[in-house]
Amino acid sequence: MRDHDQLKNSLLDLGQLVKEHALEAVAERAKHRGQAAPEFYEGYVLGLHRIVSLMPQQALAFGIDLTTLRLDGIKPDCDLV
């Protein structure tokens, strides 16, 4: 049972952290528009977009509610473009 609790807690933290990093990356990208090397920020946001898109797909496949993973309230195709 201990392993199950560790896995659950890990996924709870992971979902929240990924969401936070993704939204921070969007804000950072916006701050650097028009400056040198914007490709870095664009690529960073795109990578996080992919992760934030994949996690809900996996949750759906396994019957896990997005609130359980703390991924509710973020829409990758709206919030991370």
C-alpha positions in Angstrom: 0.0 0.0 0.0 2.9 2.3 0.7 4.0 2.2 -2.9 0.5 3.1 -4.1 0.5 6.2 -1.8 3.9 7.2 -3.0 2.8 7.0 -6.6 -0.3 8.9 -5.9 1.5 11.7 -4.1 4.1 11.8 -6.9 1.5 12.3 -9.5 -0.3 14.9 -7.5 2.9 16.9 -7.3 3.9 16.3 -10.9 0.6 17.6 -12.3 0.7 20.7 -10.2 4.4 21.4 -11.0 4.0 20.8 -14.7 1.0 23.2 -14.8 2.9 25.9 -12.9 6.0 25.5 -15.1 3.9 25.7 -18.3 2.2 28.9 -17.2 5.4 30.4 -16.1 7.0 29.6 -19.5 4.2 31.4 -21.3 4.7 34.5 -19.1 8.5 34.3 -19.7 8.1 33.9 -23.4 5.9 37.0 -23.4 8.5 39.0 -21.6 11.2 38.1 -24.2 9.2 38.8 -27.4 11.2 40.9 -29.7 14.5 40.1 -28.0 17.3 37.8 -29.2 16.8 34.1 -29.3 13.0 33.9 -29.0 13.2 30.4 -30.4 14.3 29.1 -27.0 11.2 30.4 -25.2 9.0 29.2 -28.1 10.5 25.7 -27.9 10.2 25.6 -24.2 6.5 26.5 -24.2 5.9 24.0 -27.0 7.6 21.2 -25.0 5.5 22.0 -22.0 2.4 22.2 -24.1 3.1 18.6 -25.3 3.4 17.4 -21.7 0.3 19.2 -20.5 -1.6 17.8 -23.4 -0.3 14.2 -22.9 -1.0 14.0 -19.2 -4.8 14.5 -19.5 -4.9 12.0 -22.4 -3.3 9.4 -20.2 -5.5 10.3 -17.3 -8.6 9.7 -19.5 -7.2 6.4 -20.7 -6.8 5.2 -17.1 -10.0 6.7 -15.8 -8.3 9.4 -13.6 -10.0 12.7 -13.0 -8.0 15.7 -14.0 -8.6 17.3 -10.6 -6.8 14.3 -9.1 -3.7 15.2 -11.1 -4.2 18.9 -10.4 -4.4 19.5 -14.1 -7.9 21.0 -14.0 -8.2 24.6 -15.0 -5.6 24.6 -17.8 -6.4 24.2 -21.5 -3.2 23.6 -23.4 -4.6 24.8 -26.7 -5.8 28.0 -25.2 -3.4 28.7 -22.3 -0.1 27.5 -23.8 -0.1 28.8 -27.4 
